Structure formats: C-alpha cells, structure tokens
Amino acid sequence: MKSEQEYDERLGVPLRWWVQGTMLVASLWLAVVVALPGVVAWVVTAIALGLLTSGLLSYGSARVLVADGTFRAGRARIAGRHLGPATVLDAEQTRRTAGRDADARAYLLLRPYLKRSVRVEILDPADPAPYWLVSTRHPVELASALTALRDGSAAG
C-alpha cells in the first residue's frame, strides 16, 4: 500500500504523436515504394518505424517519482530534506518560468505536450540549482506529495 507521500508518473508522449509519426512513416513508405523494389521499401519502412518507436519511447520514458525519502525527476534525484516549497504552475506561469523568468542554473524536466508544472525550491547549499521545474499531468497531486515528503523529512 502506498503512503500519502508517494507519487509516480511517467511522462509518456500523447497518442497524437504516435498517430502523426505513423502517418509520417506511411508517407515515407508511399514515396519509397514507387522508387525502389518492394522488399527494399518495406525494409526502409521497418527501419523508420523502429526508429520512430525507439525515439518516442525514449523521450516519453522520463519519470517523476516521490518515494523512499527522495524526489526523482528524470535522471536527477534529491533527498526530501533539501526541498523547499512546491508551487503548482499553470500553463502561462510554466511558460514564463521556463522562458523569460528562468534561472539558467535551474534543473528542468519539461515536455512540450504537458503545459502545467511544479516548481520546487532547492535548499541544499551544495546544489547549484535554485529550483527544479518539472512538467506533470497532475501538478496538485505532485505538489502535495512533495510537501508531505518535505514535512516528513523535516520531522524525521
């Protein structure tokens, strides 16, 4: 059973990216099948489909995880005791925080298909990142899990 502070999300790409990618590969097949022998066209198409699948699975494999006293976002991880306040950002606030108002030292895990995010202040003096900005489909739940993690780490 999960405790209240646990959160787990994979930032998988949306269905429309898969559909558009498949249509791109189908268009490639149509262009290649008229210029090359059928077997070669199918091999080229299979390779293109494999590359598309690999690319979309890789890009969408980033995870956001709050468990076991740590916060993990993509490849980065930090202990709960080093977390400051977590702020839920809407689409416009996310755009500004990642753009005009960004700090070049911040850690960003952003996906263009996810418009909302959570900004987490980092209190570790040894960490050069002043905050993490993390895309999520469920910003309120993530912020709540981060707050519970921070409060639990402070109490322990």
Wavefront OBJ file of the C-alpha trace (Angstrom):
o trace
v 0.000 0.000 0.000
v 1.285 3.454 -0.867
v 1.843 6.047 1.799
v 0.421 9.523 1.342
v 3.713 10.966 0.198
v 4.245 8.596 -2.749
v 3.774 9.750 -6.314
v 4.730 8.060 -9.581
v 4.192 9.364 -13.101
v 5.720 8.537 -16.464
v 5.753 11.473 -18.870
v 4.781 9.402 -21.909
v 4.142 11.106 -25.220
v 0.492 11.686 -26.191
v -1.399 9.443 -28.607
v -1.425 12.148 -31.289
v 2.401 11.972 -31.522
v 2.146 8.238 -32.227
v -0.540 8.829 -34.870
v 1.411 11.615 -36.564
v 4.616 9.575 -36.501
v 2.850 6.580 -38.004
v 1.418 8.787 -40.753
v 4.911 10.128 -41.444
v 6.261 6.587 -41.806
v 3.315 5.676 -44.058
v 4.120 8.702 -46.245
v 7.735 7.576 -46.370
v 6.607 4.127 -47.491
v 4.481 5.638 -50.271
v 7.434 7.696 -51.505
v 9.881 4.793 -51.332
v 7.685 2.023 -52.747
v 7.403 3.770 -56.143
v 11.181 4.299 -56.404
v 12.607 1.057 -55.023
v 11.831 -2.658 -55.202
v 9.088 -3.741 -52.783
v 11.366 -5.617 -50.383
v 13.744 -2.655 -50.057
v 10.811 -0.283 -49.498
v 9.493 -2.491 -46.693
v 12.926 -2.747 -45.083
v 13.370 1.045 -45.186
v 9.881 1.489 -43.736
v 10.503 -1.067 -40.977
v 13.729 0.705 -40.017
v 11.952 4.073 -39.975
v 9.138 2.627 -37.846
v 11.695 1.131 -35.445
v 13.497 4.469 -35.123
v 10.200 6.281 -34.537
v 9.139 3.797 -31.868
v 12.515 3.925 -30.167
v 12.576 7.723 -30.193
v 9.065 8.184 -28.814
v 9.503 5.529 -26.132
v 12.820 7.026 -25.079
v 11.526 10.604 -24.956
v 8.422 9.547 -23.052
v 10.248 7.356 -20.548
v 11.059 10.171 -18.106
v 9.563 9.500 -14.690
v 8.596 11.730 -11.820
v 8.746 9.809 -8.568
v 8.311 10.718 -4.905
v 9.148 7.720 -2.729
v 11.624 6.395 -0.193
v 12.540 9.850 1.080
v 13.603 11.168 -2.329
v 12.242 13.138 -5.249
v 13.273 11.886 -8.668
v 12.651 13.746 -11.888
v 14.153 12.098 -14.940
v 17.767 11.227 -14.107
v 18.020 13.667 -11.189
v 17.240 12.863 -7.576
v 17.276 14.792 -4.343
v 16.546 13.935 -0.720
v 13.370 15.331 0.801
v 15.288 17.261 3.467
v 16.705 19.527 0.730
v 13.314 20.514 -0.669
v 11.666 23.859 -0.140
v 8.124 24.852 -1.034
v 6.481 23.241 -4.070
v 4.397 25.601 -6.198
v 1.793 24.495 -8.752
v 2.128 26.455 -12.022
v -0.484 26.788 -14.746
v 0.407 26.892 -18.457
v 1.236 30.618 -18.543
v 3.282 30.529 -15.341
v 5.168 27.481 -16.631
v 5.930 29.238 -19.921
v 7.281 32.300 -18.106
v 9.262 30.307 -15.544
v 10.859 28.221 -18.302
v 11.428 31.264 -20.500
v 11.628 34.936 -19.598
v 11.891 34.438 -15.828
v 14.129 31.357 -15.961
v 17.297 30.922 -13.952
v 19.982 29.244 -16.072
v 21.063 27.183 -13.057
v 17.651 25.575 -12.564
v 17.022 21.903 -13.273
v 14.287 21.494 -15.880
v 12.327 18.399 -16.808
v 9.872 19.806 -19.309
v 7.786 18.227 -22.034
v 6.095 20.400 -24.675
v 2.901 18.342 -24.558
v 2.480 18.987 -20.814
v 1.617 22.614 -20.151
v 1.433 22.558 -16.339
v 4.291 22.044 -13.936
v 5.530 22.191 -10.370
v 8.366 24.438 -9.238
v 10.275 23.121 -6.229
v 12.726 25.293 -4.343
v 16.037 23.588 -3.542
v 17.511 24.376 -0.099
v 20.732 22.366 -0.361
v 23.630 24.879 -0.241
v 25.847 22.424 -2.144
v 23.366 22.217 -5.046
v 23.818 24.942 -7.668
v 20.193 24.632 -8.837
v 17.932 27.134 -7.054
v 14.814 25.199 -8.096
v 13.512 22.328 -10.167
v 10.788 22.899 -12.748
v 9.032 19.646 -13.588
v 6.236 19.047 -16.098
v 3.368 16.914 -14.877
v -0.164 15.891 -15.747
v -1.153 16.126 -12.060
v 0.516 19.199 -10.546
v -1.658 19.397 -7.425
v -1.001 15.745 -6.529
v 2.748 16.112 -7.164
v 2.983 19.289 -5.069
v 1.059 17.575 -2.286
v 3.405 14.566 -2.359
v 6.436 16.869 -2.322
v 5.059 18.825 0.617
v 4.416 15.578 2.520
v 7.945 14.407 1.687
v 9.473 17.699 2.849
v 7.417 17.768 6.051
v 8.187 14.106 6.769
v 11.900 14.678 6.220
v 11.892 17.745 8.469
v 10.117 15.835 11.233
v 12.455 12.819 10.913
l 1 2 3 4 5 6 7 8 9 10 11 12 13 14 15 16 17 18 19 20 21 22 23 24 25 26 27 28 29 30 31 32 33 34 35 36 37 38 39 40 41 42 43 44 45 46 47 48 49 50 51 52 53 54 55 56 57 58 59 60 61 62 63 64 65 66 67 68 69 70 71 72 73 74 75 76 77 78 79 80 81 82 83 84 85 86 87 88 89 90 91 92 93 94 95 96 97 98 99 100 101 102 103 104 105 106 107 108 109 110 111 112 113 114 115 116 117 118 119 120 121 122 123 124 125 126 127 128 129 130 131 132 133 134 135 136 137 138 139 140 141 142 143 144 145 146 147 148 149 150 151 152 153 154 155 156
